[in-house]
Amino acid sequence: MSVPLTEVTLKTNSITTEQLKALVEAAIFVSEKPLSADKMLHNLFAEYQVNKQVLINVISEIQQDYQMRGVNLIEVASGYRFQARADLSISLANLFQEKTPKYSRALLETLALIAYKQPITRGEIEDIRGVAVSSYIIKTLVERNWLKTLGQKEVPGRPTLYGTTKEFLDYFSLTSLKQLPPLITLDEKQTFELS
């Protein structure tokens, strides 16, 4: 059910729908990190009586306004952010001198195991991969804020349980782990490689 976008009132002042829309657009644009609807309601519109549904409707309108433009307003795990359209990424990469960091196969395998099997211990990762997990890999994932500790497993030695973070989801433009691509079984992989 859609809430009509009318005038939002303040005790002595008011804000029109267009002003609300402009303020939301500007706030998301200048924010260094994705901005959640709740954060906007509590920080940006604390003085106004802005309903969450009205805010969501305004965000939806902004998303529609940017749909055919060079940048889109997208939702990721931490909130909303503007980002370049995916189909423009190769052309835009030429603007930046900085190369995208190269990650080793071991790091990517470890990250994938954590993302798909979390919570998971280092020992469980090593059992699946068949080799030891380097401390450097864990350190790199923690430094990137892609990995966090979720506690300890209730077994002898109480190994640390690892899981992914919202920053991991944000980096890959995901709102939840449910958006990860499905795992390919060994039979499907062999068929794919033979094609």
N, C-alpha and C positions, 0 to 999 in steps of 0.2 A: 504494500500500500504506500503510495507516494504522498509525502507531506507537501502541501502547496508552498511554493517559494514566494513568500510575501515579505513584509517588513519585519525585521527582528528588532525588538524594542530593548532599550536601556532605560534605566530609571528616569533620566532627564534627556537623553539623546536617543537616536535611532540609527540603524544601519540598513540600507536597502539591500536587496538581493544582489544587485550589481556590485555594490561596495563589498559585500561579503565574499562574492566570487573573486573579486580583484585581490582582496586581502589573503584569501586561501591560496590563490595562484602565486602571489608574491612570497608568502611564507614558505611554501614548498620550494620555490625557485631559489631562495637565498639560504635555505637550510643546508648545512654541510652533510647531514645524514638524513635518511628517510624520515618523514614526519608522520606520526600516527594521528588518526582522528581524535583519539582521546587526549593526546598531548595538545593538539590544537584547541580542543574544547576547554581544557584546564588552564592553558597558558595564554593563548591568543584571544579567546572569547570569554575569559573569566568575567569581564564586566558586562557582557551581553547575555541575553537569555537565548542562546543558540541551541536548538534541539539537535541531537546527534543525527537523526534521520535527515534533517534539513542540510546538515553539513555533508552527509554522504551524497545527497542529491546534487549539491553544488559541486562536489568532487567529480561526480559522474558527468555533469555538464562540461566541466573543464576537460575531462578525458575525451569526450566527444569533440570538443572544439579542437583538440590537438591530434585527433585521429589521423588526419591526412597530412600532417606537417612533418618536418624533419626530426622533431623531438616528440615523444609521447609521455604522458603522465601515466606511470604504472604503479601497481601495488606490489610491494615485496613484504617479507616477513616483518620488518620493523615499521612499515608505514608506506607513505607515498613518496615518489621521487620522479623528477624529469630525467629522461635518458634518451640518447639518440636512437632512432629506429634501427633495429637489428640489420636490415638490408643495406644500411649505409656504413656499417662498421669497417668494412675493408677500405673503402675510400677515405674514411676519417682517420684510419690508422696512419696514413701517410703524413698527417699533420704533426704527429708526435715523434720526437727523436728517441724517446724512451722506448725500449723494447719491452714487450710483455715478458714477465719472468718465465723462465723455462723451469718446469717442475719435472723431477725424475719420475720414472715409471714406478719406483718403489713408493714415493710420496703419494702419487695419484692412486695407486692400489690401496694404500693405507687409508687415505681419505675416503675412497669409495666404500671400503669395508666398514669404516666408522659410520658413514652416512646411511648405509643400507642395514647394518646389523646392530646399531646402537640400542641400548648401552652395550659396550664391548670392552674387554680388557686387552691389554697389550699382548698377553699370552694367547688369547683367542685369535688375535690378528696374526700372530706368528704361526699358530697351528694351521690356519687357513692358507696363508701365503707360503708356508714351508721354510721360511727364513726369519732371522731375527729382525726386529724393527729397530732401526737406528734411533738413538736419542735425538739426533739432529732433525729427523723427520718430525718427531713429536714436538720438539722445540719450534720448528718452523711453522707448524700448524697452529700452535698456541700463539706465536708472535703475530700471525696473520689474523688472529681472533676467529679462526674457523673451528677450533677445537676447545672443548671445556671438559673439566672433570665433573662427573655426575655423582660421585661418591665412591664407596668401596663395595666390592662384591663380598657377600657373606660366605666366604670360603677361607680355608687356611691361607695365611699370608695377606688376606684382605687386599687384593689387587685393585688398582684404580680403574673405575669405569669411565669410558670416554663417550662423548657425544658431540654433535655439531652445534653451532651457535646460529643466532639470527644473522650475524655478519656473513656466515657461510651462505645462508639462503639468499641474502641480499646480493652478494657478489655474483651468484649464478641466476639472479632475477627470479627467484622462487618465493612463493608465499608460504609453502609448507613442504615437508618431505614427501608428501603424497604426489607432488609434481615431478619427482625424480623419474627418469625413464625406467621402464621395466627391465629387470635383469634378464640377460640372455642365458639360456641354459647351455650346457656343454654341447648337446646335440645340435641346437640351433647355431652355435658358434661354428662347429665343424661344417655344417651345411653352408653357412654364410661364407666361410673361407674357400670352399670348393667352387663356389659360383664365379 
